[in-house]
C-alpha cells in the first residue's frame, strides 16, 4: 500500500501530465513544510515550501482585512509565467507553476 506522500506525489504528477502548461507543483503545509512535490531540477523544495506558506499567510491577512472573505487562491503573474496558490482546507496549500501562455481557466478546473 502506498504512503500518503507517495499518493500525493502521484496526484501532482497526474496534474502535470494532464496539462503541458503546468511546469511544477507542490503541496505544502501552512507551516511551510513540504508534504509532496513534483519540481524540476534547480527549484529548491524548501524554498518553494517556505514562500508558499508565507504568501498564503499574507493572502489570508489581505482577504480578511479588506473584507474579501476567506482566502481561496493567490495568483502571481511574472514575465515567465504564473504561480498559483490554492488553499487546501485549513492545513495546506497547492502551489502550481504554469507557463506564461497557460490557459488559467483550464488549470483551475
DRENZA-719428 format. One record per atom (N, C-alpha, C, O): residue in one letter; atom name; x, y, z. Coordinates in Angstrom, 1 decimal, decimal comma. Each point is the difference from the previous one (the first is absolute). Example, Ala and Ser with C-alpha at 12.3 -4.5 7.8 and 13.67 -1.06 7.14 Angstrom:
% residues 2
+------+------+--------+--------+--------+
| code | site |   east |  north |     up |
+------+------+--------+--------+--------+
|    A |    N |   13,2 |   -5,7 |    7,8 |
|    A |   CA |   -0,9 |    1,2 |    0,0 |
|    A |    C |    0,9 |    1,2 |    0,0 |
|    A |    O |    1,0 |    0,0 |    0,7 |
|    S |    N |   -1,4 |    1,1 |   -1,4 |
|    S |   CA |    0,9 |    1,1 |    0,0 |
|    S |    C |   -0,8 |    1,1 |    0,8 |
|    S |    O |    0,5 |    1,1 |    0,1 |
+------+------+--------+--------+--------+
% end
This chain:
% residues 109
+------+------+--------+--------+--------+
| code | site |   east |  north |     up |
+------+------+--------+--------+--------+
|    X |    N |    0,8 |   -1,2 |    0,0 |
|    X |   CA |   -0,8 |    1,2 |    0,0 |
|    X |    C |    0,9 |    1,2 |    0,0 |
|    X |    O |    1,0 |    0,1 |    0,7 |
|    X |    N |   -1,4 |    0,9 |   -1,5 |
|    X |   CA |    0,8 |    1,2 |   -0,2 |
|    X |    C |   -0,2 |    0,9 |    1,2 |
|    X |    O |   -1,0 |    0,1 |    0,6 |
|    X |    N |    2,1 |    0,6 |   -0,2 |
|    X |   CA |   -0,1 |    1,0 |    1,1 |
|    X |    C |   -0,8 |    1,2 |   -0,5 |
|    X |    O |   -0,2 |    0,2 |   -1,2 |
|    X |    N |   -0,2 |    0,6 |    2,2 |
|    X |   CA |   -0,7 |    1,3 |   -0,3 |
|    X |    C |    0,9 |    0,9 |   -0,9 |
|    X |    O |   -0,5 |    0,6 |   -1,0 |
|    X |    N |    1,7 |   -0,5 |    1,3 |
|    X |   CA |    0,9 |    0,8 |   -0,8 |
|    X |    C |    0,1 |   -0,5 |   -1,5 |
|    X |    O |    0,0 |    0,8 |   -0,9 |
|    X |    N |    0,1 |   -2,1 |    0,8 |
|    X |   CA |    0,1 |   -0,6 |   -1,4 |
|    X |    C |   -1,3 |    0,3 |   -0,7 |
|    X |    O |    0,1 |    0,3 |   -1,2 |
|    X |    N |   -1,2 |   -0,4 |    1,8 |
|    X |   CA |   -1,3 |    0,3 |   -0,6 |
|    X |    C |   -0,1 |    1,4 |   -0,4 |
|    X |    O |   -0,5 |    0,3 |   -1,1 |
|    X |    N |    0,9 |    0,6 |    1,9 |
|    X |   CA |    0,0 |    1,4 |   -0,3 |
|    X |    C |    1,0 |    0,3 |   -1,2 |
|    X |    O |   -0,4 |    0,8 |   -0,9 |
|    X |    N |    1,5 |   -1,4 |    0,9 |
|    X |   CA |    1,0 |    0,2 |   -1,1 |
|    X |    C |   -0,6 |   -0,5 |   -1,3 |
|    X |    O |    0,2 |    0,6 |   -1,1 |
|    X |    N |   -0,9 |   -1,7 |    1,1 |
|    X |   CA |   -0,6 |   -0,5 |   -1,2 |
|    X |    C |   -1,1 |    0,9 |   -0,5 |
|    X |    O |   -0,1 |    0,2 |   -1,2 |
|    X |    N |   -0,7 |    0,4 |    2,1 |
|    X |   CA |   -1,0 |    1,0 |   -0,4 |
|    X |    C |    0,7 |    1,2 |   -0,6 |
|    X |    O |   -0,5 |    0,6 |   -1,0 |
|    X |    N |    1,6 |   -0,1 |    1,5 |
|    X |   CA |    0,7 |    1,1 |   -0,6 |
|    X |    C |    0,5 |   -0,3 |   -1,4 |
|    X |    O |    0,0 |    0,8 |   -0,9 |
|    X |    N |    0,6 |   -2,0 |    0,8 |
|    X |   CA |    0,4 |   -0,5 |   -1,4 |
|    X |    C |   -1,1 |    0,0 |   -1,0 |
|    X |    O |    0,1 |    0,3 |   -1,1 |
|    X |    N |   -1,3 |   -0,8 |    1,6 |
|    X |   CA |   -1,2 |    0,0 |   -0,9 |
|    X |    C |   -0,4 |    1,4 |   -0,4 |
|    X |    O |   -0,4 |    0,2 |   -1,1 |
|    X |    N |    0,5 |    0,7 |    2,0 |
|    X |   CA |   -0,3 |    1,4 |   -0,3 |
|    X |    C |    0,9 |    0,5 |   -1,1 |
|    X |    O |   -0,4 |    0,7 |   -0,9 |
|    X |    N |    1,7 |   -0,9 |    1,1 |
|    X |   CA |    1,0 |    0,4 |   -1,0 |
|    X |    C |   -0,3 |   -0,7 |   -1,4 |
|    X |    O |    0,1 |    0,6 |   -1,0 |
|    X |    N |   -0,4 |   -1,9 |    1,1 |
|    X |   CA |   -0,2 |   -0,7 |   -1,3 |
|    X |    C |   -1,3 |    0,4 |   -0,7 |
|    X |    O |   -0,1 |   -0,1 |   -1,2 |
|    X |    N |   -0,9 |    0,6 |    2,0 |
|    X |   CA |   -1,3 |    0,4 |   -0,6 |
|    X |    C |    0,1 |    1,3 |   -0,8 |
|    X |    O |   -0,9 |    0,2 |   -0,8 |
|    X |    N |    1,9 |    0,5 |    1,0 |
|    X |   CA |    0,2 |    1,3 |   -0,7 |
|    X |    C |    1,4 |    0,3 |   -0,2 |
|    X |    O |    0,8 |    0,1 |    1,0 |
|    X |    N |   -0,4 |    0,1 |   -2,2 |
|    X |   CA |    1,4 |    0,4 |   -0,3 |
|    X |    C |    0,3 |    1,4 |    0,5 |
|    X |    O |    1,2 |    0,5 |    0,0 |
|    X |    N |   -2,2 |    0,2 |    0,5 |
|    X |   CA |    0,2 |    1,4 |    0,5 |
|    X |    C |    0,5 |    0,0 |    1,4 |
|    X |    O |    0,4 |    1,1 |    0,5 |
|    X |    N |   -0,6 |   -2,2 |    0,3 |
|    X |   CA |    0,5 |   -0,1 |    1,3 |
|    X |    C |    1,4 |   -0,4 |    0,0 |
|    X |    O |    0,3 |   -1,1 |   -0,4 |
|    X |    N |    0,6 |    1,9 |    1,0 |
|    X |   CA |    1,4 |   -0,3 |    0,0 |
|    X |    C |    0,4 |   -0,7 |    1,3 |
|    X |    O |    1,0 |   -0,8 |    0,0 |
|    X |    N |   -1,6 |    1,1 |    1,1 |
|    X |   CA |    0,3 |   -0,6 |    1,3 |
|    X |    C |   -1,1 |    0,2 |    0,9 |
|    X |    O |   -0,9 |    0,8 |   -0,2 |
|    X |    N |    0,9 |   -1,6 |    1,3 |
|    X |   CA |   -1,1 |    0,1 |    1,0 |
|    X |    C |    0,6 |   -0,6 |    1,3 |
|    X |    O |    0,8 |   -0,8 |    0,1 |
|    X |    N |   -1,4 |    1,4 |    1,0 |
|    X |   CA |    0,3 |   -0,5 |    1,3 |
|    X |    C |   -1,1 |    0,2 |    1,0 |
|    X |    O |   -0,9 |    0,9 |   -0,2 |
|    X |    N |    0,8 |   -1,8 |    1,2 |
|    X |   CA |   -1,0 |    0,2 |    1,0 |
|    X |    C |    0,9 |    0,2 |    1,3 |
|    X |    O |    0,9 |   -0,7 |    0,3 |
|    X |    N |   -1,3 |    1,8 |    0,4 |
|    X |   CA |    0,8 |    0,5 |    1,1 |
|    X |    C |   -0,9 |    0,3 |    1,2 |
|    X |    O |   -1,2 |    0,4 |   -0,2 |
|    X |    N |    1,6 |   -0,7 |    1,4 |
|    X |   CA |   -0,7 |    0,3 |    1,2 |
|    X |    C |    0,0 |    1,5 |    0,2 |
|    X |    O |    0,8 |    0,7 |   -0,5 |
|    X |    N |   -1,8 |   -0,2 |    1,3 |
|    X |   CA |    0,0 |    1,4 |    0,3 |
|    X |    C |    1,2 |    0,4 |    0,8 |
|    X |    O |    0,2 |    1,2 |    0,1 |
|    X |    N |    0,5 |   -2,1 |    0,5 |
|    X |   CA |    1,2 |    0,3 |    0,8 |
|    X |    C |    1,2 |    0,0 |   -0,9 |
|    X |    O |    1,1 |    0,3 |    0,4 |
|    X |    N |   -1,2 |   -0,5 |   -1,7 |
|    X |   CA |    1,1 |    0,1 |   -1,0 |
|    X |    C |    0,7 |   -1,3 |   -0,2 |
|    X |    O |    1,2 |    0,0 |   -0,5 |
|    X |    N |   -1,7 |   -1,1 |    0,9 |
|    X |   CA |    0,6 |   -1,3 |   -0,2 |
|    X |    C |   -0,5 |   -0,7 |   -1,2 |
|    X |    O |   -1,2 |   -0,1 |   -0,2 |
|    X |    N |    2,1 |   -0,5 |   -0,6 |
|    X |   CA |   -0,5 |   -0,7 |   -1,2 |
|    X |    C |   -0,6 |   -1,3 |    0,3 |
|    X |    O |    0,5 |   -0,8 |    0,8 |
|    X |    N |   -1,7 |    0,6 |   -1,4 |
|    X |   CA |   -0,7 |   -1,2 |    0,2 |
|    X |    C |    0,2 |   -1,0 |   -1,2 |
|    X |    O |    0,1 |   -1,2 |    0,1 |
|    X |    N |    0,0 |    1,9 |   -1,3 |
|    X |   CA |    0,3 |   -0,8 |   -1,2 |
|    X |    C |    0,3 |    1,1 |   -1,1 |
|    X |    O |   -0,4 |    1,1 |    0,1 |
|    X |    N |    1,3 |   -1,5 |   -1,0 |
|    X |   CA |    0,3 |    0,9 |   -1,1 |
|    X |    C |    0,4 |   -0,7 |   -1,3 |
|    X |    O |    0,5 |   -1,1 |    0,0 |
|    X |    N |   -0,7 |    1,8 |   -1,1 |
|    X |   CA |    0,5 |   -0,5 |   -1,3 |
|    X |    C |    0,6 |    1,3 |   -0,6 |
|    X |    O |   -0,6 |    0,7 |   -0,8 |
|    X |    N |    1,9 |   -0,5 |    1,2 |
|    X |   CA |    0,7 |    1,2 |   -0,4 |
|    X |    C |    1,1 |   -0,4 |   -0,9 |
|    X |    O |    0,7 |   -1,0 |    0,2 |
|    X |    N |   -0,4 |    1,9 |   -1,2 |
|    X |   CA |    1,2 |   -0,3 |   -0,9 |
|    X |    C |    1,3 |    0,3 |    0,7 |
|    X |    O |    0,0 |    0,7 |    1,0 |
|    X |    N |    1,1 |   -1,2 |   -1,5 |
|    X |   CA |    1,3 |    0,3 |    0,5 |
|    X |    C |    0,2 |    1,5 |    0,0 |
|    X |    O |   -0,4 |    0,7 |   -0,9 |
|    X |    N |    1,1 |   -0,2 |    2,0 |
|    X |   CA |    0,2 |    1,4 |    0,1 |
|    X |    C |   -1,0 |    0,8 |    0,8 |
|    X |    O |    0,3 |    1,1 |    0,3 |
|    X |    N |   -1,4 |   -1,8 |    0,0 |
|    X |   CA |   -1,0 |    0,7 |    0,9 |
|    X |    C |    0,1 |   -0,7 |    1,3 |
|    X |    O |   -0,3 |   -1,2 |    0,1 |
|    X |    N |    0,7 |    1,9 |    1,0 |
|    X |   CA |    0,1 |   -0,6 |    1,3 |
|    X |    C |   -1,3 |   -0,2 |    0,7 |
|    X |    O |   -0,8 |    1,0 |    0,1 |
|    X |    N |    0,5 |   -2,2 |    0,3 |
|    X |   CA |   -1,2 |   -0,3 |    0,7 |
|    X |    C |   -0,2 |    0,8 |    1,3 |
|    X |    O |   -1,1 |    0,5 |    0,2 |
|    X |    N |    2,1 |   -0,3 |    0,5 |
|    X |   CA |   -0,1 |    0,7 |    1,3 |
|    X |    C |   -0,4 |    1,5 |   -0,3 |
|    X |    O |   -0,8 |    0,6 |    0,8 |
|    X |    N |    1,4 |    0,0 |   -1,8 |
|    X |   CA |   -0,3 |    1,4 |   -0,3 |
|    X |    C |   -1,4 |    0,1 |   -0,5 |
|    X |    O |   -0,7 |    1,0 |    0,4 |
|    X |    N |    0,2 |   -1,9 |   -1,3 |
|    X |   CA |   -1,4 |    0,0 |   -0,5 |
|    X |    C |   -0,9 |   -0,1 |    1,2 |
|    X |    O |   -1,0 |    0,7 |    0,1 |
|    X |    N |    1,3 |   -1,6 |    0,8 |
|    X |   CA |   -0,9 |   -0,2 |    1,2 |
|    X |    C |   -0,1 |    1,2 |    0,9 |
|    X |    O |   -1,1 |    0,4 |    0,4 |
|    X |    N |    2,3 |    0,2 |   -0,1 |
|    X |   CA |    0,0 |    1,2 |    0,9 |
|    X |    C |   -0,7 |    1,2 |   -0,7 |
|    X |    O |   -0,8 |    0,7 |    0,6 |
|    X |    N |    1,0 |   -0,5 |   -1,9 |
|    X |   CA |   -0,6 |    1,1 |   -0,7 |
|    X |    C |   -1,5 |   -0,2 |   -0,1 |
|    X |    O |   -0,8 |    1,0 |    0,1 |
|    X |    N |    0,4 |   -2,2 |   -0,4 |
|    X |   CA |   -1,4 |   -0,3 |   -0,1 |
|    X |    C |   -0,8 |    0,2 |    1,3 |
|    X |    O |   -1,1 |    0,7 |   -0,1 |
|    X |    N |    1,7 |   -1,1 |    1,2 |
|    X |   CA |   -0,7 |    0,2 |    1,3 |
|    X |    C |    0,0 |    1,5 |    0,3 |
|    X |    O |   -1,1 |    0,5 |    0,5 |
|    X |    N |    2,1 |    0,2 |   -0,8 |
|    X |   CA |    0,1 |    1,5 |    0,3 |
|    X |    C |   -1,1 |    0,7 |   -0,9 |
|    X |    O |   -0,7 |    0,9 |    0,5 |
|    X |    N |    0,6 |   -1,3 |   -1,7 |
|    X |   CA |   -0,9 |    0,7 |   -0,9 |
|    X |    C |   -1,4 |   -0,3 |    0,3 |
|    X |    O |   -0,9 |    0,9 |    0,0 |
|    X |    N |    0,6 |   -2,2 |    0,4 |
|    X |   CA |   -1,3 |   -0,3 |    0,5 |
|    X |    C |   -0,4 |    0,8 |    1,2 |
|    X |    O |   -1,1 |    0,5 |    0,1 |
|    X |    N |    2,0 |   -0,4 |    0,9 |
|    X |   CA |   -0,3 |    0,8 |    1,2 |
|    X |    C |   -0,3 |    1,4 |   -0,3 |
|    X |    O |   -0,9 |    0,6 |    0,5 |
|    X |    N |    1,7 |    0,0 |   -1,4 |
|    X |   CA |   -0,2 |    1,4 |   -0,4 |
|    X |    C |   -1,3 |    0,2 |   -0,7 |
|    X |    O |   -0,8 |    0,9 |    0,2 |
|    X |    N |    0,5 |   -1,9 |   -1,1 |
|    X |   CA |   -1,3 |    0,1 |   -0,8 |
|    X |    C |   -1,2 |   -0,1 |    1,0 |
|    X |    O |   -1,0 |    0,7 |   -0,2 |
|    X |    N |    1,1 |   -1,6 |    1,2 |
|    X |   CA |   -1,1 |   -0,1 |    0,9 |
|    X |    C |   -0,2 |    1,3 |    0,8 |
|    X |    O |   -1,1 |    0,4 |    0,2 |
|    X |    N |    2,2 |    0,2 |    0,2 |
|    X |   CA |   -0,1 |    1,3 |    0,7 |
|    X |    C |   -0,6 |    1,1 |   -0,9 |
|    X |    O |   -0,9 |    0,7 |    0,5 |
|    X |    N |    1,3 |   -0,6 |   -1,7 |
|    X |   CA |   -0,5 |    1,0 |   -0,9 |
|    X |    C |   -1,5 |   -0,3 |   -0,2 |
|    X |    O |   -0,8 |    1,0 |    0,1 |
|    X |    N |    0,4 |   -2,2 |   -0,4 |
|    X |   CA |   -1,4 |   -0,3 |   -0,3 |
|    X |    C |   -0,9 |    0,3 |    1,3 |
|    X |    O |   -1,1 |    0,6 |   -0,2 |
|    X |    N |    1,6 |   -0,9 |    1,3 |
|    X |   CA |   -0,7 |    0,3 |    1,3 |
|    X |    C |   -0,1 |    1,5 |    0,2 |
|    X |    O |   -1,1 |    0,5 |    0,2 |
|    X |    N |    2,2 |    0,2 |   -0,2 |
|    X |   CA |    0,0 |    1,4 |    0,3 |
|    X |    C |   -0,7 |    0,9 |   -1,0 |
|    X |    O |   -0,5 |    1,1 |    0,3 |
|    X |    N |    0,4 |   -1,6 |   -1,5 |
|    X |   CA |   -0,7 |    0,8 |   -1,1 |
|    X |    C |   -1,4 |   -0,6 |   -0,2 |
|    X |    O |   -0,6 |    0,3 |   -1,1 |
|    X |    N |    0,2 |   -1,0 |    2,0 |
|    X |   CA |   -1,4 |   -0,6 |    0,1 |
|    X |    C |   -0,4 |   -0,8 |   -1,3 |
|    X |    O |   -1,0 |    0,2 |   -0,6 |
|    X |    N |    2,0 |   -1,0 |    0,1 |
|    X |   CA |   -0,3 |   -0,8 |   -1,2 |
|    X |    C |   -0,4 |   -1,4 |    0,3 |
|    X |    O |   -0,2 |   -0,8 |   -0,9 |
|    X |    N |    0,1 |    0,5 |    2,2 |
|    X |   CA |   -0,4 |   -1,4 |    0,4 |
|    X |    C |    1,2 |   -0,9 |    0,2 |
|    X |    O |    1,1 |    0,4 |    0,0 |
|    X |    N |   -1,4 |   -1,7 |    0,1 |
|    X |   CA |    1,0 |   -1,0 |    0,1 |
|    X |    C |    0,8 |   -0,1 |   -1,3 |
|    X |    O |   -0,5 |   -0,1 |   -1,0 |
|    X |    N |    1,8 |    0,0 |    1,2 |
|    X |   CA |    0,9 |   -0,1 |   -1,2 |
|    X |    C |   -0,2 |   -1,3 |   -0,7 |
|    X |    O |   -0,1 |   -1,1 |    0,7 |
|    X |    N |    0,0 |    1,1 |   -2,0 |
|    X |   CA |    0,0 |   -1,2 |   -0,8 |
|    X |    C |    1,2 |   -0,2 |   -0,8 |
|    X |    O |    0,5 |   -1,1 |   -0,1 |
|    X |    N |    0,0 |    2,2 |   -0,4 |
|    X |   CA |    1,1 |   -0,1 |   -1,0 |
|    X |    C |    0,9 |    1,2 |   -0,1 |
|    X |    O |   -0,6 |    1,1 |    0,2 |
|    X |    N |    1,9 |   -1,2 |   -0,4 |
|    X |   CA |    0,8 |    1,1 |   -0,3 |
|    X |    C |    0,7 |   -0,3 |   -1,4 |
|    X |    O |    0,5 |   -1,1 |   -0,2 |
|    X |    N |   -0,5 |    2,1 |   -0,7 |
|    X |   CA |    0,6 |   -0,1 |   -1,3 |
|    X |    C |    1,1 |    1,0 |   -0,1 |
|    X |    O |   -0,2 |    1,2 |    0,3 |
|    X |    N |    1,3 |   -1,6 |   -0,8 |
|    X |   CA |    1,2 |    0,9 |   -0,2 |
|    X |    C |    0,3 |   -0,2 |   -1,5 |
|    X |    O |    0,3 |   -1,1 |   -0,5 |
|    X |    N |   -0,2 |    2,2 |   -0,2 |
|    X |   CA |    0,3 |    0,0 |   -1,4 |
|    X |    C |    1,4 |    0,7 |   -0,2 |
|    X |    O |    0,1 |    1,1 |    0,4 |
|    X |    N |    0,8 |   -1,8 |   -1,0 |
|    X |   CA |    1,3 |    0,5 |   -0,3 |
|    X |    C |    0,2 |   -0,1 |   -1,5 |
|    X |    O |   -0,7 |   -0,6 |   -0,7 |
|    X |    N |    1,8 |    1,2 |    0,2 |
|    X |   CA |    0,3 |    0,0 |   -1,4 |
|    X |    C |    0,2 |   -1,4 |   -0,6 |
|    X |    O |   -0,1 |   -0,3 |   -1,2 |
|    X |    N |    0,5 |   -0,7 |    2,1 |
|    X |   CA |    0,2 |   -1,4 |   -0,5 |
|    X |    C |   -1,1 |   -0,9 |    0,4 |
|    X |    O |    0,1 |   -1,2 |   -0,2 |
|    X |    N |   -1,2 |    1,7 |    0,8 |
|    X |   CA |   -1,1 |   -0,9 |    0,3 |
|    X |    C |   -0,7 |    0,3 |    1,3 |
|    X |    O |    0,1 |    1,1 |    0,5 |
|    X |    N |   -0,8 |   -2,1 |    0,0 |
|    X |   CA |   -0,9 |    0,2 |    1,1 |
|    X |    C |    0,4 |   -0,9 |    1,2 |
|    X |    O |    0,6 |   -1,1 |   -0,2 |
|    X |    N |   -0,9 |    1,6 |    1,4 |
|    X |   CA |    0,0 |   -0,8 |    1,2 |
|    X |    C |   -1,4 |    0,1 |    0,5 |
|    X |    O |   -0,5 |    1,1 |    0,3 |
|    X |    N |   -0,1 |   -2,3 |   -0,1 |
|    X |   CA |   -1,4 |    0,0 |    0,5 |
|    X |    C |    0,0 |   -0,8 |    1,3 |
|    X |    O |    0,4 |   -1,1 |    0,0 |
|    X |    N |   -0,8 |    1,8 |    1,0 |
|    X |   CA |   -0,1 |   -0,6 |    1,4 |
|    X |    C |   -1,5 |   -0,2 |    0,3 |
|    X |    O |   -0,7 |    1,0 |    0,1 |
|    X |    N |    0,3 |   -2,2 |    0,2 |
|    X |   CA |   -1,4 |   -0,3 |    0,4 |
|    X |    C |    0,0 |   -0,7 |    1,3 |
|    X |    O |    0,7 |   -1,0 |    0,3 |
|    X |    N |   -1,5 |    1,6 |    0,6 |
|    X |   CA |   -0,2 |   -0,6 |    1,3 |
|    X |    C |   -0,6 |   -1,4 |   -0,1 |
|    X |    O |   -1,0 |   -0,2 |   -0,7 |
|    X |    N |    1,5 |   -0,7 |    1,5 |
|    X |   CA |   -0,6 |   -1,4 |    0,1 |
|    X |    C |   -0,4 |   -0,1 |    1,4 |
|    X |    O |    0,8 |   -0,4 |    0,9 |
|    X |    N |   -2,0 |    0,6 |   -0,6 |
|    X |   CA |   -0,5 |    0,0 |    1,4 |
|    X |    C |    0,7 |    1,1 |    0,8 |
|    X |    O |    0,4 |    1,0 |   -0,6 |
|    X |    N |   -0,2 |   -1,3 |    1,8 |
|    X |   CA |    0,7 |    1,0 |    0,9 |
|    X |    C |    1,4 |   -0,4 |    0,3 |
|    X |    O |    0,7 |    0,8 |    0,7 |
|    X |    N |   -0,2 |   -1,9 |   -1,2 |
|    X |   CA |    1,3 |   -0,5 |    0,4 |
|    X |    C |    1,0 |    0,0 |   -1,2 |
|    X |    O |    1,2 |   -0,3 |    0,3 |
|    X |    N |   -1,6 |    0,6 |   -1,5 |
|    X |   CA |    1,0 |   -0,2 |   -1,1 |
|    X |    C |   -0,3 |    1,0 |   -1,2 |
|    X |    O |   -1,1 |    0,6 |    0,0 |
|    X |    N |    2,1 |   -0,5 |   -0,8 |
|    X |   CA |   -0,2 |    0,8 |   -1,3 |
|    X |    C |    0,6 |   -0,8 |   -1,1 |
|    X |    O |    1,0 |   -0,6 |    0,1 |
|    X |    N |   -1,7 |    0,7 |   -1,3 |
|    X |   CA |    0,5 |   -0,6 |   -1,2 |
|    X |    C |    0,6 |    1,1 |   -0,8 |
|    X |    O |   -0,6 |    1,1 |   -0,3 |
|    X |    N |    1,9 |   -1,2 |    0,0 |
|    X |   CA |    0,7 |    1,0 |   -0,8 |
|    X |    C |    0,3 |   -0,6 |   -1,4 |
|    X |    O |    0,6 |   -1,1 |   -0,1 |
|    X |    N |   -1,0 |    1,9 |   -0,9 |
|    X |   CA |    0,2 |   -0,5 |   -1,4 |
|    X |    C |    0,8 |    1,1 |   -0,7 |
|    X |    O |   -0,4 |    1,2 |    0,0 |
|    X |    N |    1,4 |   -1,6 |   -0,8 |
|    X |   CA |    0,7 |    0,9 |   -0,9 |
|    X |    C |   -0,4 |   -0,3 |   -1,4 |
|    X |    O |    0,1 |   -1,2 |   -0,4 |
|    X |    N |   -0,6 |    2,2 |   -0,3 |
|    X |   CA |   -0,6 |   -0,2 |   -1,3 |
|    X |    C |    0,8 |    0,9 |   -1,0 |
|    X |    O |    0,5 |    1,1 |    0,4 |
|    X |    N |   -0,5 |   -1,5 |   -1,6 |
|    X |   CA |    0,7 |    0,7 |   -1,1 |
|    X |    C |   -0,7 |    1,4 |   -0,2 |
|    X |    O |   -1,2 |    0,2 |    0,3 |
|    X |    N |    1,9 |    0,7 |   -1,0 |
|    X |   CA |   -0,5 |    1,3 |   -0,2 |
|    X |    C |   -1,2 |    0,1 |   -0,9 |
|    X |    O |   -0,8 |    0,9 |    0,0 |
|    X |    N |    0,7 |   -1,9 |   -0,9 |
|    X |   CA |   -1,1 |   -0,1 |   -1,0 |
|    X |    C |   -1,1 |   -0,9 |    0,5 |
|    X |    O |   -0,9 |   -0,4 |   -0,8 |
|    X |    N |    0,9 |    0,0 |    2,1 |
|    X |   CA |   -1,0 |   -0,9 |    0,5 |
|    X |    C |   -1,4 |    0,5 |    0,0 |
|    X |    O |   -0,2 |    1,2 |    0,2 |
|    X |    N |   -0,7 |   -2,1 |   -0,5 |
|    X |   CA |   -1,5 |    0,4 |    0,1 |
|    X |    C |   -0,4 |   -0,3 |    1,5 |
|    X |    O |   -0,3 |   -1,2 |    0,3 |
|    X |    N |    0,3 |    2,2 |    0,5 |
|    X |   CA |   -0,3 |   -0,2 |    1,4 |
|    X |    C |   -1,3 |   -0,6 |    0,3 |
|    X |    O |   -0,1 |   -0,8 |    0,9 |
|    X |    N |   -0,9 |    1,1 |   -1,7 |
|    X |   CA |   -1,3 |   -0,7 |    0,2 |
|    X |    C |    0,0 |   -1,5 |    0,0 |
|    X |    O |   -0,7 |   -0,6 |    0,8 |
|    X |    N |    1,5 |    0,1 |   -1,7 |
|    X |   CA |    0,2 |   -1,5 |   -0,1 |
|    X |    C |    0,7 |   -0,6 |    1,2 |
|    X |    O |   -0,3 |   -1,0 |    0,5 |
|    X |    N |    1,4 |    1,8 |   -0,1 |
|    X |   CA |    0,8 |   -0,5 |    1,2 |
|    X |    C |   -0,9 |    0,0 |    1,3 |
|    X |    O |    0,2 |   -0,8 |    0,8 |
|    X |    N |   -1,0 |    1,9 |   -0,7 |
|    X |   CA |   -0,7 |    0,2 |    1,2 |
|    X |    C |   -1,2 |   -1,0 |    0,2 |
|    X |    O |   -0,6 |    0,0 |    1,1 |
|    X |    N |    0,2 |   -0,7 |   -2,2 |
|    X |   CA |   -1,1 |   -0,9 |    0,1 |
|    X |    C |    0,2 |   -1,1 |    1,0 |
|    X |    O |   -0,8 |   -0,8 |    0,2 |
+------+------+--------+--------+--------+
% end
